[in-house]
Amino acid sequence: MSKKSTKWRRGPTLGPVAGLLILVVFFLLSSRFNLTGDAPEGVQSIPLPDEEGSAALQVYYLDVGQGDSQLIRIPWENGYYNMLIDTGEYQYADGLTQYLRDLGVEKIDALVCSHPHTDHMGCMARMVQRFEIGGLYMPILPEEETPTTTAYEKLLEAAEEKNLTINQLHEDSAIESPPGSQFQVMSPRVDADWEGANNYSAVMRLVYGQTSFLFTGDAEEESEEIILEDGYLLASDVLKCGHHGSSTSTSNPFLQAVDPLYAVISCGADNRYGHPHRETIKKLEDREILTYRTDEDGTILAESNGSTIQFTKGLASVEG
């Protein structure tokens, strides 16, 4: 399949009438969803719906070996809004499918590919085939950086077979979320020009009530510098460290701006890259940031009631 046949959603040029109609639709949708952040600053907190006994936000940092995958479950309409960020390698396709089904996930409202490396999206095509997908989101890379891996080609094919439009992720992209929550996409820039795919990773901040979570894919120091330069509000309670805890990510200025209480590192036991690197661990220890690691703690669950966050570690790993 030619990549050119795949549908991508970008920001079109609109006439005044069309623009007015879209503003009306946006206003109507915003009563049901939060569609975008207050770019570029972001928000500190969002009032939760006044519903007694409502469920907690759940963020699963899934143990998929030397890979990355997070499942975000936001309470919504007597159930959950489910966002899956990344999936790990292809070998986890059946295990991840079963894990999600065991949690009661029938629909993935937002499927996010942080960037097209196989340790992040190796079995994403299978998720598209096996679940109802509300929206598929992925950064666009320059042609010379676009991968030719089987996993990437299969994802494009699966999206086309289901008639899914791939929504381009870049700074200030809109991702819908239920009341009481908000996603803000901070990176990559539309005009980004990096060597390699890591710095094209989507970097997103989730605010739920008074709590916040930052997801970074494999973004490295160069990307972090641009995000800081653009003036985004980064302060977050939980930081998913970039690039599996590599020393090329989680720079001191970036860590200072995020100022997390907790950090999570997704990596495989005894991996050949030496992740997480000792430089990153020392930075976290020097700031007394409580750190969880999937190679040591298995799958990690963070639950927020909108004001406090509780962690559970040692949950079952995704079978590979």
C-alpha positions in Angstrom: 0.0 0.0 0.0 1.3 3.4 -0.9 1.7 5.8 2.1 0.1 8.5 0.0 -3.3 6.8 0.1 -3.5 7.1 3.9 -5.7 9.8 5.1 -4.2 12.4 7.5 -6.2 15.2 9.2 -4.4 18.5 9.2 -5.5 22.1 9.8 -7.3 23.3 6.6 -7.5 26.8 5.3 -11.1 28.0 5.8 -13.2 30.7 4.4 -15.1 33.0 6.8 -18.5 31.2 6.6 -16.9 27.8 7.1 -14.9 29.1 9.9 -18.0 30.5 11.6 -19.8 27.1 11.3 -16.8 25.3 12.8 -16.8 27.7 15.7 -20.5 26.9 16.3 -19.8 23.2 16.2 -16.8 23.6 18.5 -19.0 25.5 21.0 -21.6 22.8 21.0 -19.1 20.0 21.4 -17.3 21.8 24.2 -20.3 21.4 26.4 -19.7 17.6 26.3 -16.0 17.5 25.9 -12.9 19.5 26.7 -11.3 19.8 23.3 -8.2 21.8 23.7 -6.0 23.5 26.3 -5.3 27.2 26.9 -2.2 27.3 24.7 0.5 27.6 25.4 0.3 28.1 29.1 -2.1 25.3 30.0 -4.2 24.9 33.1 -3.3 24.1 36.7 -6.6 22.4 37.5 -10.1 21.7 36.2 -13.3 21.4 38.3 -14.6 17.8 38.4 -18.3 17.1 37.6 -20.4 17.1 40.8 -21.1 13.4 40.9 -21.0 11.6 44.2 -19.3 8.2 44.3 -17.7 8.7 40.9 -14.9 6.4 40.0 -11.2 7.5 40.0 -9.0 8.3 37.1 -6.8 5.3 36.3 -3.4 5.5 34.6 -1.8 2.1 33.9 1.9 2.2 33.1 1.9 -1.2 31.4 4.9 -3.5 31.7 5.6 -4.4 28.0 9.3 -5.2 28.5 11.7 -2.9 26.7 8.9 -0.8 25.3 6.3 1.7 26.2 2.5 1.6 26.8 0.1 3.6 29.0 -3.6 3.1 29.4 -5.6 6.1 30.6 -9.1 5.5 31.9 -11.1 8.7 32.7 -14.5 8.3 34.4 -17.3 9.2 32.0 -21.0 8.5 31.5 -21.3 5.5 33.7 -18.1 4.0 32.3 -14.6 5.2 31.2 -13.1 7.1 28.4 -10.1 5.0 27.3 -6.9 6.4 25.8 -4.1 4.0 24.9 -0.7 5.6 24.4 1.6 3.1 22.5 1.5 -0.7 22.7 5.0 -2.2 22.9 6.4 -4.6 20.3 4.4 -7.0 18.1 4.9 -9.9 20.5 2.6 -8.2 23.0 -0.4 -8.1 20.6 -2.4 -11.0 22.2 -1.3 -10.2 25.7 -2.3 -6.5 25.4 -5.6 -7.4 23.8 -6.5 -9.8 26.7 -5.2 -7.3 29.3 -7.5 -4.6 27.9 -10.5 -6.9 27.7 -10.0 -8.1 31.2 -10.3 -4.5 32.4 -13.5 -4.2 30.5 -12.2 -2.1 27.6 -14.4 -2.5 24.6 -13.6 0.8 22.8 -10.4 2.7 22.6 -11.6 6.3 22.4 -8.2 7.7 21.6 -5.3 5.5 20.2 -2.1 7.5 20.3 1.2 6.5 18.6 3.8 8.7 20.3 6.2 8.0 17.4 6.6 5.2 15.0 9.3 3.0 16.6 8.3 -0.6 17.0 9.0 -0.7 20.8 6.1 1.8 21.0 3.8 0.8 18.2 4.8 -2.7 17.2 1.3 -4.2 17.7 -0.8 -1.1 17.2 -2.2 -2.4 14.0 -3.7 -5.3 16.0 -5.4 -2.9 18.4 -7.0 -1.1 15.4 -8.2 -4.4 14.1 -9.5 -5.8 17.4 -11.1 -2.8 19.0 -13.5 -0.1 18.1 -11.4 3.0 17.7 -12.7 6.5 18.4 -9.7 8.4 17.0 -6.2 7.6 15.9 -3.4 10.1 16.6 0.2 10.2 15.5 2.9 12.8 14.6 3.8 13.2 11.0 7.5 12.8 10.3 9.4 14.2 7.3 9.6 11.8 4.4 13.2 11.0 5.0 12.4 10.0 8.6 9.2 8.1 7.9 9.8 4.4 8.8 9.5 1.6 6.4 9.0 -1.1 9.0 6.3 -3.7 8.7 4.6 -2.6 11.9 4.2 1.0 10.5 2.9 -0.2 7.1 0.5 -2.6 8.9 -0.8 0.3 11.0 -1.5 2.4 7.9 -3.2 -0.5 6.3 -5.3 -1.3 9.3 -6.4 2.4 9.6 -7.4 2.4 5.9 -9.3 -0.8 6.2 -11.4 0.7 9.0 -11.7 4.0 7.2 -9.9 5.8 10.1 -8.4 9.2 9.5 -5.0 9.6 11.2 -5.1 12.8 13.2 -1.8 14.7 13.1 -0.3 15.3 16.5 1.7 18.5 16.9 1.9 21.4 19.4 -1.6 22.5 20.5 -3.4 19.6 18.7 -6.9 19.1 20.1 -7.8 15.8 21.7 -11.3 15.4 23.2 -11.6 14.4 26.8 -14.5 14.1 29.3 -15.5 16.9 31.7 -13.0 17.4 34.6 -10.1 16.5 32.4 -7.9 18.1 29.7 -5.1 17.0 27.4 -2.6 19.5 26.0 -0.2 18.5 23.3 3.1 20.4 23.5 5.3 18.7 20.9 6.4 18.2 18.2 6.3 21.5 16.4 4.8 21.5 13.0 8.1 22.8 11.6 10.3 20.5 13.6 13.4 19.2 11.9 15.2 16.5 13.8 17.5 13.6 13.0 15.7 10.4 14.0 12.2 9.8 15.2 12.6 10.2 19.0 12.3 13.9 19.1 9.1 13.8 17.0 7.5 12.1 20.0 4.1 13.5 21.1 4.5 15.1 24.5 1.2 15.5 26.3 0.0 16.7 29.7 -3.2 15.4 31.2 -4.9 17.5 33.9 -7.6 15.7 36.0 -9.2 17.9 38.7 -6.2 19.2 40.6 -3.8 16.4 39.5 -1.6 16.2 36.4 0.4 13.7 34.4 3.0 14.2 31.7 3.6 11.7 28.9 6.8 12.1 26.9 7.3 9.1 24.5 11.0 9.0 23.6 11.4 12.8 23.5 15.0 13.8 24.2 16.8 16.9 25.4 16.5 18.8 22.1 12.7 18.4 22.1 12.6 19.3 25.8 14.5 22.6 25.1 11.9 23.6 22.4 9.0 22.9 24.8 10.6 25.0 27.5 11.3 27.7 24.9 7.6 27.7 23.9 6.6 28.5 27.4 4.2 25.6 28.2 3.1 24.9 31.7 4.9 21.6 32.5 4.3 21.3 36.3 2.9 17.8 36.8 2.5 15.4 39.7 3.6 12.4 37.7 6.3 12.3 35.0 6.7 9.4 32.6 10.4 9.8 31.9 11.4 10.0 28.3 13.2 7.3 26.3 13.0 4.6 29.0 15.1 6.7 31.5 17.9 7.3 29.0 20.5 10.0 29.9 19.5 11.7 26.6 16.1 12.7 28.1 14.9 14.2 31.4 17.3 17.1 31.3 17.8 19.2 34.5 15.9 22.3 33.1 13.0 20.1 32.0 12.9 18.2 35.3 13.0 21.5 37.2 10.0 22.8 35.2 8.0 19.6 35.6 8.8 19.4 39.3 7.1 16.0 39.7 6.3 14.2 43.0 6.5 10.9 41.2 8.3 9.5 38.1 7.7 6.3 36.1 10.2 4.6 33.9 9.2 2.0 31.4 11.9 -0.4 30.5 12.8 -4.1 30.3 14.7 -6.1 32.9 18.4 -6.4 32.0 17.9 -4.6 28.7 20.9 -4.2 26.4 20.7 -0.4 26.5 21.3 -0.2 30.2 18.1 1.7 30.7 17.4 3.5 33.0 20.8 5.2 32.9 22.4 6.1 36.2 22.5 9.8 35.3 18.7 9.9 35.2 18.3 7.9 38.4 20.7 10.3 40.2 18.7 13.3 39.0 15.5 11.8 40.4 17.1 10.8 43.6 18.7 14.2 44.1 15.2 15.7 43.9 13.7 13.1 46.2 11.2 12.1 43.5 9.6 8.7 44.2 10.3 6.6 41.2 8.6 3.5 39.9 10.1 1.2 37.2 8.3 -1.4 35.2 11.4 -3.6 35.1 11.3 -3.8 38.9 7.7 -3.1 39.8 5.7 -4.7 36.9 2.6 -2.8 35.7 2.0 0.3 37.8 -1.4 1.8 38.4 -1.8 5.5 39.4 -5.3 6.4 40.6 -6.5 10.0 41.1 -9.7 11.2 42.8 -8.9 14.7 41.4 -6.9 15.8 44.5 -4.6 13.0 45.5 -2.9 10.2 43.6 -2.4 6.6 44.9 0.0 4.1 43.3 -0.3 0.3 43.2 2.7 -1.6 41.9 3.4 -5.2 41.1 0.3 -5.7 38.9 0.5 -8.4 36.2 2.8 -7.7 33.3 1.4 -7.9 29.7 2.2 -11.3 28.4 4.6 -11.2 25.4 
